[in-house]
């Protein structure tokens, strides 16, 4: 019963977060000058004002703002975000055509960031050479400070123009996906390495590690088999935020690599004020974020038996 009450409370918070993201996206898009009617209006001279008014009436943009908001909100609750203004198709269909590509990019980037971050943190603790350890210790801070779009541009320059391994624009091969994912994994891996390095050093000074060391265990066993598990909990907590950042980071990455995905979709939709596409993209991203964080919270007690969920 305790777990049920906890999940129910977190789901209530999740609904508030998703509603807040939906509402913010709706009103922020109206704050920006211009609307979708302007993009659809063609003509010149005295016909512009008349055509613009006709388009606004067709799109329902001449209605009071609160009426448009509640219509969009009630439609979203039913899973109906309306029709894309420019593509004249259901927004959900347009969104899910691109969503799979973005999920591949984001979750492969997450996997690479975990591998990079954990491997680097463990290597820092295992290596004996002082100069090498100091060099490796500085890498996470450098990785975190690198903007993903700069890393993406460098990857395009090296792997596309210099080596010719991938196409510079719209490469959908696995190698192209791997290179694009690596560009968003650098910062995430650096963040994981920073957190894990600090916690590994703290874990290695704990009494149970000292006991294991007195048993004659090797440093590799101490770090990997014992200290790593207790040091992993803060990293798992940070994964919830890391995933959210990576989903957002795909916007620039997909633009740089000219990959089809929700990143390019939302950029084009914001530029064209395509409200249905913007709303479903923001709402779906918020849902992914809250679901991942809920899963992370539920995994905590499995890793550390001392943690109990409080309803």
C-alpha positions in Angstrom: 0.0 0.0 0.0 2.9 2.4 0.7 4.3 2.1 -2.8 0.8 2.6 -4.2 0.3 5.8 -2.2 3.8 7.0 -3.2 3.2 6.4 -6.9 -0.2 8.1 -6.7 1.3 11.2 -5.1 4.1 11.3 -7.7 1.6 10.9 -10.5 -0.4 13.9 -9.1 2.8 16.0 -9.2 3.5 14.7 -12.7 0.1 15.9 -13.9 0.9 19.4 -12.5 4.3 19.4 -14.2 2.9 18.4 -17.6 0.0 20.9 -17.3 2.5 23.6 -16.5 4.7 22.8 -19.5 1.6 22.7 -21.8 0.3 26.1 -20.4 3.8 27.8 -20.6 4.2 26.6 -24.3 0.8 27.8 -25.2 1.1 31.3 -23.8 4.8 31.8 -24.7 4.0 31.1 -28.3 1.4 33.9 -28.3 3.9 36.3 -26.7 6.1 36.0 -29.7 5.0 38.5 -32.4 3.1 37.1 -35.4 1.0 34.0 -35.8 0.4 31.1 -38.2 -2.0 33.1 -40.3 0.9 35.3 -41.4 2.8 32.3 -42.7 -0.2 31.2 -44.7 -1.0 34.6 -46.1 0.1 35.3 -49.7 -0.6 38.3 -51.8 0.2 41.9 -51.8 -1.2 45.4 -51.6 -4.6 46.0 -50.0 -5.4 42.2 -50.1 -3.0 41.3 -47.3 -5.1 42.6 -44.4 -8.2 41.0 -45.8 -6.5 37.7 -46.5 -4.9 37.7 -43.0 -8.3 38.3 -41.4 -9.8 35.4 -43.3 -7.0 33.1 -42.4 -7.2 34.0 -38.7 -10.9 33.2 -38.8 -10.3 29.9 -40.5 -7.7 28.9 -37.9 -9.8 30.2 -35.0 -7.2 32.7 -34.0 -9.7 35.5 -33.8 -11.4 33.9 -30.8 -10.6 35.1 -27.3 -7.3 33.7 -26.0 -8.8 31.9 -23.1 -11.3 30.1 -25.4 -8.4 28.9 -27.6 -6.5 27.8 -24.5 -9.3 25.7 -23.0 -10.1 24.2 -26.4 -6.5 23.1 -26.8 -6.3 21.9 -23.2 -9.4 19.8 -23.3 -8.4 18.4 -26.7 -4.9 17.4 -25.3 -6.6 15.6 -22.3 -8.4 13.5 -24.9 -5.2 12.9 -26.8 -6.3 15.2 -29.7 -3.9 18.1 -30.3 -5.6 19.1 -33.5 -4.3 19.3 -37.0 -0.9 20.7 -38.1 -1.5 24.1 -39.6 1.0 23.6 -42.4 0.9 19.8 -43.0 -2.9 19.5 -42.7 -2.5 16.2 -40.9 -3.2 15.2 -37.2 -0.4 16.6 -35.0 0.0 13.3 -33.2 0.7 11.5 -36.6 3.3 14.2 -37.5 4.9 14.0 -34.1 5.2 10.2 -33.8 6.8 10.0 -37.3 9.8 11.9 -35.8 9.6 10.8 -32.2 11.3 7.4 -32.8 14.3 9.0 -34.4 14.8 11.3 -31.5 14.4 8.5 -28.9 17.1 6.5 -30.7 19.4 9.5 -30.6 18.7 10.5 -27.0 18.9 7.0 -25.4 22.0 5.9 -27.3 23.5 9.2 -26.1 22.4 8.4 -22.6 24.0 4.9 -22.8 27.3 6.3 -24.2 27.3 9.0 -21.5 26.9 6.3 -18.7 29.6 4.2 -20.3 32.0 7.1 -20.7 31.3 8.6 -17.2 31.5 5.3 -15.3 34.6 4.2 -17.2 36.4 7.5 -16.6 35.6 7.6 -12.9 36.7 4.1 -12.3 39.9 4.6 -14.3 40.7 7.7 -12.2 40.6 5.5 -9.1 42.5 2.6 -10.5 45.4 4.4 -12.2 48.6 4.7 -10.2 50.5 7.4 -12.2 50.0 10.7 -10.6 50.3 12.8 -13.8 47.8 10.5 -15.6 45.3 10.7 -12.7 45.5 14.5 -12.6 45.0 14.6 -16.4 42.0 12.3 -16.2 40.5 14.2 -13.3 40.4 17.3 -15.4 38.5 15.7 -18.3 35.0 15.7 -16.7 35.1 19.4 -16.1 36.2 20.0 -19.6 33.5 17.7 -21.0 30.8 19.5 -19.0 31.9 22.9 -20.2 31.7 22.0 -23.9 28.4 23.1 -25.5 26.8 20.1 -27.4 26.4 22.1 -30.6 30.2 22.8 -30.7 30.9 19.1 -30.2 28.4 18.3 -32.9 30.1 20.8 -35.3 33.5 19.3 -34.6 32.1 15.8 -35.1 30.7 16.8 -38.5 34.0 18.4 -39.5 36.1 15.4 -38.5 33.9 12.4 -39.4 32.1 13.8 -42.4 34.5 16.3 -44.1 37.9 15.0 -43.0 37.4 11.2 -42.7 34.4 10.8 -45.0 32.9 8.1 -42.7 29.4 9.7 -42.6 27.4 12.0 -44.8 27.4 15.6 -43.7 23.7 16.0 -44.0 20.9 13.6 -43.1 23.1 10.5 -42.5 20.7 7.8 -41.0 23.2 4.9 -40.9 24.1 3.4 -37.5 27.6 5.1 -37.7 25.9 8.4 -38.3 23.6 7.8 -35.3 26.6 6.8 -33.2 28.5 10.0 -34.1 25.5 12.2 -33.4 24.8 10.5 -30.1 28.4 10.9 -29.0 28.1 14.7 -29.5 25.3 14.9 -26.8 27.0 12.2 -24.6 30.1 14.2 -23.9 28.6 16.7 -21.4 26.4 14.0 -19.8 29.3 11.7 -19.4 31.4 14.4 -17.9 28.6 15.2 -15.3 28.3 11.5 -14.4 32.1 11.2 -14.0 32.2 14.2 -11.8 29.5 12.9 -9.4 30.8 9.3 -9.4 34.5 10.3 -8.8 33.5 12.3 -5.7 31.3 9.5 -4.3 33.9 6.7 -5.1 36.5 8.5 -3.1 34.1 8.9 -0.2 33.1 5.2 -0.4 36.7 4.1 -0.5 37.3 5.7 2.9 34.3 4.0 4.5 34.8 1.3 7.2 33.5 -1.7 5.2 36.0 -0.9 2.4 38.8 -0.8 5.0 37.7 -4.2 6.2 37.7 -5.5 2.6 41.1 -4.1 2.1 42.4 -5.9 5.1 41.1 -9.1 3.6 43.7 -8.6 0.8 41.3 -7.7 -2.0 42.8 -6.0 -5.0 42.1 -2.3 -5.7 40.1 -3.3 -8.8 37.8 -5.5 -6.6 37.5 -2.7 -4.0 36.5 -0.1 -6.6 34.4 -2.1 -9.0 32.8 -4.8 -6.8 32.3 -2.9 -3.6 32.6 0.9 -3.8 31.0 1.4 -7.2 27.6 0.1 -6.0 27.3 2.4 -3.0 28.6 5.3 -5.1 26.1 4.7 -7.9 23.0 6.0 -6.2 23.7 9.8 -6.7 24.5 9.0 -10.4 21.2 7.3 -10.8 19.5 10.3 -9.3 21.3 12.6 -11.7 20.1 10.4 -14.7 16.6 11.8 -14.4 17.9 15.3 -15.1 20.5 14.1 -17.6 17.8 12.4 -19.8 15.7 15.6 -19.8 18.8 17.6 -20.8 19.6 15.1 -23.6 16.1 15.2 -25.0 16.4 18.9 -25.1 19.9 18.7 -26.6 18.6 16.7 -29.6 17.2 20.0 -31.0 20.6 21.4 -31.8 22.1 18.1 -32.6 19.4 17.1 -35.1 19.8 20.5 -36.7 23.6 20.3 -37.1 23.4 16.7 -38.5 20.3 17.4 -40.5 18.5 14.4 -38.9 14.8 14.0 -39.0 13.4 14.2 -35.4 11.4 16.2 -33.0 14.3 18.6 -32.7 14.0 19.9 -36.2 10.2 19.5 -36.1 9.8 21.8 -33.1 12.2 24.4 -34.6 10.3 24.5 -37.8 7.0 24.6 -35.8 8.0 27.4 -33.6 9.2 29.5 -36.5 5.9 28.9 -38.3 3.8 29.2 -35.1 2.3 25.7 -35.7 0.7 25.6 -32.3 -0.6 21.9 -32.4 2.9 20.6 -33.2 4.6 22.7 -30.6 2.0 21.7 -27.9 2.3 18.0 -28.5 6.1 18.2 -28.6 6.4 20.1 -25.4 3.8 17.9 -23.6 5.4 14.6 -24.8 8.8 15.9 -23.6 7.4 16.7 -20.2 5.8 13.3 -19.9 9.1 11.6 -20.8 10.9 13.7 -18.2 8.4 12.9 -15.3 8.2 9.2 -16.2 12.0 8.8 -16.2 12.2 10.6 -12.8 9.5 8.4 -11.3 11.3 5.3 -12.5 14.6 6.6 -11.0 12.9 7.2 -7.6 11.4 3.7 -7.7 14.8 2.1 -8.5 16.5 3.8 -5.5 15.2 1.2 -2.9 16.2 -1.7 -5.1 19.8 -0.5 -5.2 20.0 0.7 -1.6 17.9 -1.4 0.8 18.2 1.3 3.5 16.0 3.7 1.4 12.3 3.5 2.0 9.7 5.3 -0.1 7.6 7.7 2.0 4.0 8.1 1.0 
